[in-house]
Amino acid sequence: MILRQSLGTVVRAMVEMLLLPYSAAQFQRMFVMFDAQKKVMEIENKDSWMWFIELLLECIGRLEEMGWIFISDGQKDSENIEEIKIAATCCEVSLAEEAVYEVVQGQKKFIVDARRSCTCKNFDMTGIPCLHGAAATMSSNHQVEEFVHEYYWKSTYLKAYEHLIVPIPDKSQWIQTDYDPIMAPQMRRGPGRPKKARSKAIDEPKNKTAVRRHFQQIRCSKCGNYGHNIRTCKAPRQQKETAENFKSLQLHNLLIFAH
């Protein structure tokens, strides 16, 4: 149905044939190439990413022909320009020639080309000025933001999603085929302990009634000292017994006062 609604779209799907009492196909992964590409995978691993990259290169051209450079979207949030500017103030900058600088950080020297290159390679790989690049640009009275790669610009993001993706009608109107229906993918448990609470957005209000353990001192219930709990208590047995006797005495006094 996607191919009929959006002409020129590339769709690829992979299924796994299961040996049940009867033969059945189980969904694994799918690749859809609109103007802005989409992918659906059963799990992110080397095999699924290689499958995706191969299909992507078939659509946009091979690396050897086009010279593509891939940047992970994880890099977009991994750098903070303001923090980089502050860290750059500890560097010493010397102008070697036009747009080329020698930057000294502690005992190390780095060569920065203001046209987005540094010998530390962070500038080259992320497209965001490293602290050496930031120090060089600020020394020449330029804004660090001017040298961020256009990949991160708002105009680039808007351009990627400016094309129309034609909506798909209700499932009841889909064209019936002679192929057997595809089973849903197998449920997989993610790594780590399951989360009990949903991760809230930055602008969501916090729970004011929740008890915060931050900045609270821990007190041992046996020896009565602060900084540890009963499991890690290393106090001598005599001190533990004294603390227990003291707690019993306090309880006895409370009972007398109550009467």
Protein Blocks (a to p, Z undefined) as FASTA:
>chain_A
ZZmmmghiacdddddddddfbdcdddfbdcdddfbdcdddfbdcfklmmmmmmmmmmmno
pfklnopacddfklmmmpcfklmmmmmmmpccddfbghiacddehjaccdddfkopafkl
mmmmnopacfklmmmmmmnopafklmgcfklpmklmmmmmmpccdddddfklpccdfbdc
dddddddddedjddfbdcddfklccdfkbccfehpacddfklopahiafklpcbdfklmm
mmmmmmmmmmmmmmmmmZZ
